[in-house]
Amino acid sequence: MTSGIIKIASQSPTEGWNPVQGESFTSLLNSNDALSQDEKELLRLETTKILSDCIDPAEGANTNTGLVIGYVQSGKTLSFTGLTALARDNKFQLVILLAGTTNNLVEQSYDRIRSDLEIDTNRQWKLFSTQQKGFQTSELERVQSELTKWQRGNPRARTVLIICMKQHQHIDNLAKLLSKLDLKDVPTLIVDDEGDQAGINTKAKKNEQSTTYARILALRERFPEHSYVLYTATPQAPLLISRIDTLSPDFGMVLTPGEQYVGGQDFFSPVGQKTYIETILASEVPDPLNPPVKPPKSLLAAMREFFVGVAIGLLEGQDRKGKNRSMMIHPAVPKNDHLMFMRWVKQTKEDWCVILEDAAHPRHEELMREFRDSTSGLLKTYSCGYTFDEIAECLLEAVEATAIQELNTREKSRIPSIDWKGEYSWILIGGIGLDRGFTVEGLTVSYMPRSTGVGNADNIQQRARFFGYKRGYLGLCRIYLTSENIDAFTDYVRHEESIRASIRRHLEEGKTLKDWRRTYFLDQKLKPTRSSVVLLEMYQSKGKGGWIAPAHPHEDSEILAENRETANAILRDFDMPEYREPGWNAKQAIPAFSDSIRLADFLPYFGRLRYKWPDDNMEHTSLMLMLDRLVAEEPNATCSFYAFSGPWSGVDAIRSLNDEQPAKIKNLFQGSNARTNYPGARALISQSDVTFQLHRYNLQTNDGRRTLRDVPVFAVHFPDELIERVWIER
């Protein structure tokens, strides 16, 4: 690969420095009433640690890259806003935020930073945006003015803060303008929001640079002294690019969500699924070749639940407290689908307003009965002191006052922004506009009749706009998904925490993210991220239940001796009597068997096994990862173990090797025998637990000239419900 394609990362400092908390960060903490004292302390500790891993502004030219991992909708914006404030306190003169790839995301970030840093009421910041060509030569002169103040030691020098859309033309223009300044001694922080999106090189496998990636490299080259910090909830892409890529992280942090955060564990645990998740039937997903003429029943049910929640909020006075209630409809990407749902929602709203206003309407009784049923379901999960009759009094207002907005560029060149302060309740309909990064305020009901697409796990997880700080009104939340999406979210959520825990432990041991071995548990229908950015070679384990055995366990005499000793230790240390069934002969009898060994006790022995061939080693590593997870989830889980007869037990057992290179064992499993009622070794399994079999043979080469004596072969059987596919870095 040519040096022009991957920008090699600079060396990061081996030890961090000690940032100090000053006026800016203290002010941000004090002004945030939504955080408890414990949450403020956690924000302080995590932000200080992130900045301490960034370059030391007192040491001169140096660069490094970091990765901060949060959860979807968990407060990553507050973290990087806090990092921005702390950077000012520690003499960083310039902060650049690469915000979203759409106008509404950039504007959302701009408004949040302006509010959190109280920019309108202090003179600590000089804020710029690249939106609407808002950063040109005149703004550059103002930047130069502030940098000059810094260099003169003026205590009133303001920190320059530039919000830039993560789009190649915006980044290119910014880089070209900044190239006119002398930035040699300007400590700079560059924050890449949604750092796994857009900026990663999607043409790396072609020895080329994707446009936005190239522009980011050019921007970074303007700053001899800077840290580049990527923020994301889905870190797969930044962790699977080449380690020598400049965007491959040197350091990292796994953020801790606040007390009120509601995430995947709440919604997609077995209890959460029964409580909050509703299934959209396949027959209710619009067929683009045969579009439906009326809205699906599940959409109407979702709208009723949403309006009941809005009515409850009105009774509670949530509208007067500046809060919001929202419903998100997230069909497929094509705008025609958005338009279809938009028309359904508007027509339904109009119809229901007419019916609710007229008690004599022929459909009034039926509609009120449906709303009563929806209310009954919600009040099982949300505690309030209101009866249905009281809620019903507010239903007309709830429906009538709800704003409906399509979030796409069908009618305009820009995705519209939402005036959250202007209206209390909203129904939002869109695709990309409702995707990663966008915060839907007060979201209670989500309706997502779309497929999982190509199965990129990070994209699927980023659609989870229904996660967030909503513990106080969790009982009003309902999520409507196809069964395909329910399975995908359940699988991803189940394994996301193991990745975070692994990274967190690794970092707490003082290691760098460069050293962390990339490992992902995923359903066989999913892959970690888009294949175009993956440059690390990944091994994929078997994704279905059944037998797994090493292909070449007989290679290398030293390893063979060690594995033989491991087999002997198992037979010595566990109490396992003989097992046979009526009719079996001496060779078919199992000299040592148990179906009650604790898996946790057995794993240390199984973990000692080694193999010469890389694929056997990778397969064994993936088995250990899966088995470790089973033990973590169920510490008292048991397994079955069969030690078949062979040279170790005085029984002549011979197998031959085939003529492949490297050779494999022919017929590892002893076959069935109807005459003796022997079912065959493959059939000797537990239906509910993991089964281990130890086969020991004298192996003859294909030409019969050489015999390897007493070769132990461990085979493992997983029931379908216990198997998991592991992606692991070679």
KOLMAR-779167 format. One record per residue (C-alpha): residue number from 1; residue in one letter; z, y, x. Coordinates in steps of 0.02 Angstrom, whole numbers. Example, Ala and Ser with C-alpha at 12.3 -4.5 7.8 and 13.67 -1.06 7.14 Angstrom:
% residues 2
1_a_390_-225_615
2_s_357_-53_684
//
This chain:
% residues 730
1_m_0_0_0
2_t_-49_168_71
3_s_80_298_113
4_g_-2_421_-5
5_i_39_318_-157
6_i_225_290_-146
7_k_329_435_-84
8_i_464_359_25
9_a_640_408_-20
10_s_746_506_102
11_q_908_434_167
12_s_1057_478_59
13_p_1224_527_136
14_t_1335_379_177
15_e_1489_466_110
16_g_1511_589_-32
17_w_1591_761_-21
18_n_1724_839_-131
19_p_1660_960_-265
20_v_1784_1086_-332
21_q_1805_1132_-514
22_g_1775_1316_-541
23_e_1752_1442_-679
24_s_1589_1373_-751
25_f_1644_1194_-776
26_t_1818_1246_-836
27_s_1739_1361_-965
28_l_1626_1221_-1027
29_l_1776_1105_-1049
30_n_1883_1237_-1135
31_s_1747_1287_-1258
32_n_1711_1110_-1316
33_d_1827_1080_-1464
34_a_1744_915_-1510
35_l_1817_825_-1359
36_s_1994_758_-1348
37_q_2096_792_-1191
38_d_2064_615_-1131
39_e_1877_637_-1157
40_k_1879_802_-1063
41_e_1969_719_-917
42_l_1843_577_-917
43_l_1698_702_-918
44_r_1779_794_-772
45_l_1802_634_-670
46_e_1628_565_-702
47_t_1540_732_-673
48_t_1634_761_-511
49_k_1587_587_-450
50_i_1402_615_-490
51_l_1398_782_-398
52_s_1493_709_-249
53_d_1351_584_-228
54_c_1223_725_-231
55_i_1181_821_-73
56_d_1319_929_0
57_p_1256_1109_-20
58_a_1348_1158_139
59_e_1255_1036_252
60_g_1077_1100_247
61_a_914_1005_224
62_n_932_836_139
63_t_871_752_-19
64_n_924_604_-124
65_t_899_525_-294
66_g_1026_469_-423
67_l_1025_375_-588
68_v_1150_410_-727
69_i_1154_279_-864
70_g_1222_320_-1036
71_y_1202_245_-1208
72_v_1075_303_-1337
73_q_1141_463_-1418
74_s_1305_449_-1319
75_g_1318_623_-1242
76_k_1203_618_-1091
77_t_1156_800_-1128
78_l_1337_855_-1111
79_s_1349_758_-949
80_f_1202_844_-867
81_t_1254_1011_-938
82_g_1424_982_-860
83_l_1339_932_-698
84_t_1241_1095_-705
85_a_1402_1196_-728
86_l_1490_1104_-587
87_a_1338_1128_-475
88_r_1354_1316_-498
89_d_1540_1306_-454
90_n_1488_1222_-290
91_k_1354_1344_-232
92_f_1197_1262_-299
93_q_1083_1411_-324
94_l_947_1332_-429
95_v_946_1200_-567
96_i_787_1132_-645
97_l_794_1025_-802
98_l_641_919_-837
99_a_666_904_-1023
100_g_568_803_-1152
101_t_383_771_-1167
102_t_371_855_-1338
103_n_405_1033_-1393
104_n_546_987_-1511
105_l_639_893_-1373
106_v_622_1038_-1250
107_e_683_1161_-1380
108_q_827_1047_-1425
109_s_882_1039_-1242
110_y_858_1226_-1219
111_d_968_1266_-1369
112_r_1103_1142_-1317
113_i_1115_1209_-1139
114_r_1114_1389_-1198
115_s_1258_1349_-1316
116_d_1362_1235_-1202
117_l_1352_1354_-1054
118_e_1381_1505_-1169
119_i_1235_1591_-1085
120_d_1227_1728_-1216
121_t_1406_1785_-1182
122_n_1418_1779_-992
123_r_1317_1834_-841
124_q_1330_1675_-738
125_w_1155_1610_-774
126_k_976_1666_-769
127_l_891_1552_-895
128_f_703_1522_-902
129_s_589_1405_-999
130_t_410_1352_-966
131_q_377_1345_-1154
132_q_246_1464_-1224
133_k_196_1510_-1045
134_g_369_1583_-1025
135_f_377_1562_-836
136_q_249_1666_-741
137_t_243_1789_-595
138_s_362_1915_-673
139_e_494_1779_-699
140_l_467_1722_-520
141_e_514_1896_-459
142_r_677_1885_-557
143_v_713_1716_-477
144_q_683_1791_-305
145_s_802_1933_-347
146_e_944_1812_-387
147_l_913_1703_-234
148_t_920_1858_-126
149_k_1091_1899_-201
150_w_1151_1724_-160
151_q_1091_1738_20
152_r_1183_1904_39
153_g_1343_1826_-28
154_n_1347_1937_-183
155_p_1487_1870_-296
156_r_1388_1922_-449
157_a_1237_1815_-404
158_r_1182_1710_-551
159_t_1126_1530_-546
160_v_942_1509_-590
161_l_916_1380_-728
162_i_739_1329_-775
163_i_699_1216_-923
164_c_530_1134_-895
165_m_434_1019_-1010
166_k_403_851_-926
167_q_216_872_-937
168_h_101_879_-788
169_q_29_1053_-821
170_h_201_1131_-845
171_i_268_1047_-687
172_d_113_1092_-587
173_n_122_1275_-637
174_l_308_1282_-595
175_a_282_1201_-425
176_k_139_1319_-379
177_l_240_1472_-427
178_l_395_1414_-334
179_s_290_1378_-179
180_k_280_1567_-157
181_l_468_1574_-124
182_d_563_1527_33
183_l_673_1386_-31
184_k_728_1320_138
185_d_913_1359_115
186_v_922_1347_-74
187_p_1032_1200_-133
188_t_944_1136_-288
189_l_984_1012_-426
190_i_839_935_-523
191_v_889_841_-681
192_d_761_724_-759
193_d_811_694_-941
194_e_748_527_-1007
195_g_711_487_-826
196_d_630_319_-864
197_q_492_404_-963
198_a_334_494_-909
199_g_386_530_-729
200_i_381_349_-665
201_n_220_302_-576
202_t_120_198_-701
203_k_-23_172_-577
204_a_79_103_-432
205_k_-2_-69_-444
206_k_-173_11_-422
207_n_-119_104_-265
208_e_-137_267_-361
209_q_-23_400_-430
210_s_-8_440_-615
211_t_-27_626_-649
212_t_150_673_-699
213_y_224_569_-558
214_a_113_660_-432
215_r_167_828_-502
216_i_350_781_-487
217_l_325_733_-305
218_a_241_900_-274
219_l_385_991_-358
220_r_515_899_-255
221_e_423_941_-95
222_r_457_1125_-128
223_f_644_1096_-102
224_p_703_1038_70
225_e_882_1033_4
226_h_897_950_-166
227_s_959_805_-272
228_y_851_728_-407
229_v_957_648_-545
230_l_878_541_-680
231_y_972_522_-845
232_t_929_380_-964
233_a_1001_252_-1084
234_t_871_124_-1032
235_p_869_109_-842
236_q_748_-37_-827
237_a_598_61_-762
238_p_687_162_-625
239_l_770_1_-564
240_l_610_-102_-559
241_i_499_16_-461
242_s_481_-7_-273
243_r_642_27_-178
244_i_549_142_-58
245_d_485_251_-201
246_t_563_425_-199
247_l_616_399_-381
248_s_708_238_-341
249_p_893_286_-353
250_d_1009_293_-203
251_f_1167_318_-306
252_g_1217_298_-486
253_m_1345_313_-624
254_v_1373_219_-787
255_l_1442_344_-913
256_t_1584_302_-1031
257_p_1550_351_-1213
258_g_1679_450_-1311
259_e_1801_382_-1438
260_q_1694_425_-1589
261_y_1537_342_-1522
262_v_1454_210_-1631
263_g_1328_100_-1542
264_g_1245_-69_-1539
265_q_1405_-169_-1535
266_d_1458_-88_-1699
267_f_1294_-116_-1791
268_f_1226_-278_-1719
269_s_1379_-387_-1700
270_p_1389_-524_-1833
271_v_1511_-418_-1935
272_g_1409_-260_-1910
273_q_1249_-343_-1967
274_k_1329_-401_-2129
275_t_1402_-229_-2160
276_y_1271_-102_-2107
277_i_1103_-188_-2084
278_e_978_-218_-2224
279_t_817_-319_-2205
280_i_646_-249_-2247
281_l_546_-398_-2307
282_a_379_-432_-2223
283_s_295_-406_-2391
284_e_365_-228_-2394
285_v_291_-176_-2227
286_p_132_-76_-2266
287_d_-29_-166_-2223
288_p_-151_-38_-2147
289_l_-299_-141_-2211
290_n_-229_-146_-2387
291_p_-113_4_-2410
292_p_14_-12_-2552
293_v_3_105_-2700
294_k_190_122_-2732
295_p_346_132_-2623
296_p_435_-30_-2578
297_k_597_-70_-2667
298_s_693_-65_-2503
299_l_639_116_-2474
300_l_703_167_-2646
301_a_867_75_-2612
302_a_884_167_-2446
303_m_852_335_-2529
304_r_982_301_-2664
305_e_1113_259_-2532
306_f_1068_416_-2436
307_f_1084_529_-2588
308_v_1251_451_-2635
309_g_1312_491_-2459
310_v_1248_670_-2476
311_a_1340_688_-2642
312_i_1502_624_-2564
313_g_1479_751_-2423
314_l_1458_891_-2549
315_l_1620_839_-2635
316_e_1708_835_-2466
317_g_1642_1007_-2422
318_q_1545_944_-2270
319_d_1404_1066_-2308
320_r_1523_1215_-2296
321_k_1589_1150_-2129
322_g_1418_1166_-2050
323_k_1388_978_-2048
324_n_1228_885_-2091
325_r_1174_727_-2179
326_s_1006_652_-2132
327_m_892_506_-2170
328_m_762_447_-2045
329_i_603_356_-2095
330_h_519_288_-1939
331_p_359_193_-1983
332_a_220_153_-1861
333_v_144_285_-1747
334_p_-14_326_-1849
335_k_5_489_-1944
336_n_-76_416_-2100
337_d_77_305_-2119
338_h_189_459_-2107
339_l_87_546_-2241
340_m_100_395_-2356
341_f_289_389_-2340
342_m_299_578_-2356
343_r_208_571_-2523
344_w_317_428_-2585
345_v_477_519_-2538
346_k_423_685_-2615
347_q_364_602_-2775
348_t_523_499_-2789
349_k_630_654_-2762
350_e_536_749_-2897
351_d_547_603_-3020
352_w_733_578_-2992
353_c_769_764_-3013
354_v_684_761_-3183
355_i_775_602_-3237
356_l_948_657_-3174
357_e_932_826_-3261
358_d_891_749_-3430
359_a_1021_628_-3499
360_a_901_584_-3639
361_h_763_532_-3520
362_p_708_353_-3556
363_r_740_303_-3372
364_h_905_397_-3355
365_e_1018_249_-3395
366_e_922_132_-3279
367_l_925_255_-3134
368_m_1111_289_-3156
369_r_1145_102_-3156
370_e_1050_87_-2990
371_f_1147_233_-2916
372_r_1310_153_-2976
373_d_1265_-8_-2884
374_s_1223_90_-2726
375_t_1387_185_-2738
376_s_1485_25_-2761
377_g_1411_-44_-2600
378_l_1446_114_-2499
379_l_1626_130_-2561
380_k_1662_-43_-2491
381_t_1638_28_-2317
382_y_1680_213_-2339
383_s_1851_268_-2401
384_c_1854_420_-2513
385_g_1952_471_-2666
386_y_1803_498_-2779
387_t_1747_391_-2924
388_f_1566_357_-2968
389_d_1576_478_-3114
390_e_1629_618_-2995
391_i_1493_572_-2871
392_a_1365_564_-3012
393_e_1403_746_-3055
394_c_1336_796_-2883
395_l_1185_680_-2877
396_l_1061_805_-2947
397_e_1114_936_-2820
398_a_1108_806_-2681
399_v_929_757_-2723
400_e_868_931_-2765
401_a_935_1018_-2610
402_t_874_889_-2483
403_a_735_953_-2370
404_i_593_835_-2323
405_q_503_858_-2158
406_e_362_764_-2074
407_l_387_764_-1885
408_n_215_751_-1804
409_t_65_859_-1761
410_r_-40_814_-1913
411_e_-44_992_-1979
412_k_5_1091_-1824
413_s_-21_1081_-1637
414_r_168_1067_-1611
415_i_296_947_-1681
416_p_403_1060_-1790
417_s_585_1095_-1750
418_i_721_1064_-1877
419_d_827_1208_-1940
420_w_989_1109_-1948
421_k_1091_1263_-1992
422_g_974_1311_-2133
423_e_994_1154_-2239
424_y_1132_1026_-2262
425_s_1031_869_-2300
426_w_864_812_-2230
427_i_742_667_-2243
428_l_637_659_-2083
429_i_478_556_-2071
430_g_386_526_-1907
431_g_345_417_-1758
432_i_351_488_-1581
433_g_438_643_-1648
434_l_586_533_-1698
435_d_582_429_-1540
436_r_681_441_-1379
437_g_787_593_-1345
438_f_781_672_-1517
439_t_951_696_-1600
440_v_954_674_-1788
441_e_1108_770_-1845
442_g_1222_680_-1967
443_l_1108_529_-1980
444_t_1171_403_-2107
445_v_1022_303_-2171
446_s_878_240_-2062
447_y_721_155_-2127
448_m_608_76_-1995
449_p_465_-30_-2064
450_r_377_-57_-1898
451_s_347_-196_-1775
452_t_423_-214_-1602
453_g_253_-175_-1527
454_v_220_-255_-1358
455_g_403_-301_-1338
456_n_462_-178_-1205
457_a_650_-184_-1224
458_d_679_-5_-1165
459_n_558_66_-1294
460_i_639_-32_-1434
461_q_813_25_-1385
462_q_759_207_-1374
463_r_712_201_-1558
464_a_896_179_-1602
465_r_921_358_-1661
466_f_1052_283_-1779
467_f_1176_267_-1634
468_g_1288_416_-1600
469_y_1453_504_-1632
470_k_1480_455_-1813
471_r_1641_354_-1817
472_g_1708_469_-1953
473_y_1566_429_-2074
474_l_1513_257_-2011
475_g_1545_184_-2184
476_l_1402_288_-2255
477_c_1277_219_-2128
478_r_1145_92_-2173
479_i_1000_34_-2064
480_y_845_-45_-2141
481_l_744_-149_-2017
482_t_617_-289_-2016
483_s_687_-458_-1964
484_e_586_-443_-1803
485_n_674_-280_-1760
486_i_845_-347_-1809
487_d_820_-493_-1688
488_a_758_-377_-1550
489_f_902_-254_-1567
490_t_1030_-394_-1579
491_d_966_-477_-1422
492_y_953_-315_-1323
493_v_1125_-253_-1375
494_r_1203_-420_-1334
495_h_1145_-410_-1155
496_e_1142_-223_-1118
497_e_1329_-220_-1083
498_s_1316_-359_-954
499_i_1190_-255_-855
500_r_1300_-100_-864
501_a_1455_-198_-815
502_s_1362_-276_-668
503_i_1301_-105_-606
504_r_1472_-26_-634
505_r_1561_-162_-532
506_h_1430_-147_-396
507_l_1452_42_-382
508_e_1642_31_-388
509_e_1633_-82_-236
510_g_1555_64_-141
511_k_1379_-7_-139
512_t_1218_85_-179
513_l_1095_54_-318
514_k_967_6_-186
515_d_1072_-149_-154
516_w_1099_-202_-334
517_r_1003_-361_-374
518_r_900_-328_-529
519_t_946_-453_-666
520_y_907_-446_-852
521_f_948_-564_-995
522_l_816_-549_-1131
523_d_744_-648_-1274
524_q_580_-732_-1230
525_k_489_-609_-1345
526_l_547_-460_-1243
527_k_517_-393_-1068
528_p_622_-261_-980
529_t_493_-122_-974
530_r_307_-84_-961
531_s_228_-195_-831
532_s_128_-52_-753
533_v_283_18_-665
534_v_360_-145_-605
535_l_333_-171_-419
536_l_481_-284_-381
537_e_439_-469_-394
538_m_536_-541_-540
539_y_572_-724_-579
540_q_578_-773_-763
541_s_684_-923_-811
542_k_643_-1044_-950
543_g_666_-963_-1119
544_k_682_-1116_-1230
545_g_814_-1250_-1247
546_g_791_-1419_-1162
547_w_805_-1498_-991
548_i_801_-1398_-829
549_a_799_-1487_-661
550_p_752_-1436_-482
551_a_575_-1483_-431
552_h_613_-1518_-246
553_p_798_-1564_-226
554_h_763_-1685_-83
555_e_699_-1560_46
556_d_807_-1519_200
557_s_930_-1652_260
558_e_1072_-1528_289
559_i_1063_-1457_114
560_l_1045_-1633_45
561_a_1207_-1684_130
562_e_1299_-1534_59
563_n_1237_-1569_-117
564_r_1288_-1752_-99
565_e_1464_-1696_-52
566_t_1468_-1582_-205
567_a_1420_-1730_-315
568_n_1558_-1836_-236
569_a_1685_-1696_-262
570_i_1643_-1690_-449
571_l_1665_-1878_-465
572_r_1828_-1869_-368
573_d_1908_-1719_-452
574_f_1869_-1750_-636
575_d_1934_-1895_-741
576_m_1778_-1983_-805
577_p_1780_-2163_-868
578_e_1629_-2276_-887
579_y_1523_-2258_-1043
580_r_1406_-2388_-1118
581_e_1346_-2440_-1288
582_p_1321_-2617_-1353
583_g_1169_-2702_-1277
584_w_1153_-2590_-1124
585_n_1129_-2680_-958
586_a_1217_-2642_-793
587_k_1087_-2515_-737
588_q_1097_-2425_-903
589_a_1287_-2410_-907
590_i_1354_-2237_-861
591_p_1486_-2260_-724
592_a_1563_-2088_-753
593_f_1558_-1987_-914
594_s_1655_-1850_-1002
595_d_1618_-1738_-1151
596_s_1774_-1631_-1134
597_i_1762_-1546_-963
598_r_1799_-1360_-970
599_l_1641_-1270_-920
600_a_1745_-1142_-824
601_d_1819_-1284_-719
602_f_1650_-1364_-686
603_l_1554_-1206_-636
604_p_1631_-1184_-462
605_y_1564_-1356_-415
606_f_1393_-1327_-491
607_g_1384_-1160_-403
608_r_1394_-1243_-231
609_l_1223_-1324_-249
610_r_1087_-1260_-135
611_y_899_-1288_-124
612_k_768_-1258_8
613_w_628_-1202_-107
614_p_638_-1023_-175
615_d_594_-1068_-355
616_d_730_-1201_-360
617_n_854_-1073_-293
618_m_798_-942_-419
619_e_811_-1067_-560
620_h_985_-1116_-503
621_t_1036_-932_-493
622_s_974_-901_-670
623_l_1069_-1055_-731
624_m_1229_-990_-652
625_l_1204_-820_-735
626_m_1180_-901_-906
627_l_1329_-1018_-882
628_d_1439_-874_-822
629_r_1395_-779_-981
630_l_1440_-929_-1089
631_v_1610_-940_-1004
632_a_1637_-753_-1021
633_e_1601_-763_-1208
634_e_1699_-924_-1237
635_p_1825_-961_-1096
636_n_1873_-1130_-1171
637_a_1695_-1192_-1193
638_t_1670_-1374_-1142
639_c_1522_-1469_-1071
640_s_1464_-1649_-1058
641_f_1434_-1736_-892
642_y_1342_-1899_-859
643_a_1339_-1979_-685
644_f_1206_-2113_-691
645_s_1213_-2272_-590
646_g_1128_-2276_-421
647_p_1159_-2304_-235
648_w_1329_-2220_-247
649_s_1387_-2350_-375
650_g_1307_-2502_-294
651_v_1155_-2508_-408
652_d_980_-2515_-336
653_a_892_-2360_-404
654_i_725_-2309_-328
655_r_602_-2172_-372
656_s_442_-2121_-285
657_l_376_-1950_-240
658_n_204_-1891_-294
659_d_72_-1830_-172
660_e_89_-1645_-214
661_q_137_-1520_-80
662_p_284_-1503_-90
663_a_313_-1671_-171
664_k_404_-1696_-336
665_i_502_-1845_-403
666_k_407_-1958_-521
667_n_499_-2002_-682
668_l_668_-1924_-648
669_f_739_-1980_-817
670_q_759_-2166_-851
671_g_656_-2214_-1004
672_s_711_-2292_-1167
673_n_723_-2480_-1197
674_a_715_-2542_-1376
675_r_769_-2718_-1327
676_t_935_-2660_-1257
677_n_955_-2516_-1381
678_y_952_-2391_-1235
679_p_888_-2220_-1297
680_g_834_-2157_-1126
681_a_921_-2029_-1015
682_r_835_-1880_-1098
683_a_918_-1921_-1264
684_l_1095_-1924_-1194
685_i_1144_-1746_-1234
686_s_1272_-1645_-1329
687_q_1200_-1560_-1483
688_s_1318_-1410_-1467
689_d_1368_-1394_-1283
690_v_1281_-1387_-1115
691_t_1249_-1559_-1041
692_f_1245_-1598_-854
693_q_1170_-1758_-786
694_l_1185_-1821_-608
695_h_1045_-1938_-555
696_r_1055_-2018_-382
697_y_905_-2112_-314
698_n_832_-2181_-155
699_l_668_-2086_-144
700_q_511_-2160_-67
701_t_365_-2055_-9
702_n_200_-2085_-97
703_d_135_-2193_46
704_g_296_-2296_49
705_r_327_-2264_234
706_r_485_-2160_216
707_t_641_-2175_109
708_l_768_-2037_76
709_r_933_-2118_30
710_d_1054_-2067_-108
711_v_973_-1905_-163
712_p_1078_-1816_-296
713_v_981_-1724_-431
714_f_1073_-1616_-558
715_a_985_-1589_-724
716_v_1050_-1469_-857
717_h_1016_-1470_-1044
718_f_1039_-1317_-1155
719_p_1037_-1325_-1345
720_d_915_-1197_-1415
721_e_1054_-1082_-1477
722_l_1132_-1069_-1303
723_i_979_-1041_-1195
724_e_936_-866_-1133
725_r_792_-804_-1029
726_v_841_-720_-868
727_w_732_-597_-773
728_i_796_-593_-595
729_e_732_-510_-438
730_r_669_-630_-308
//
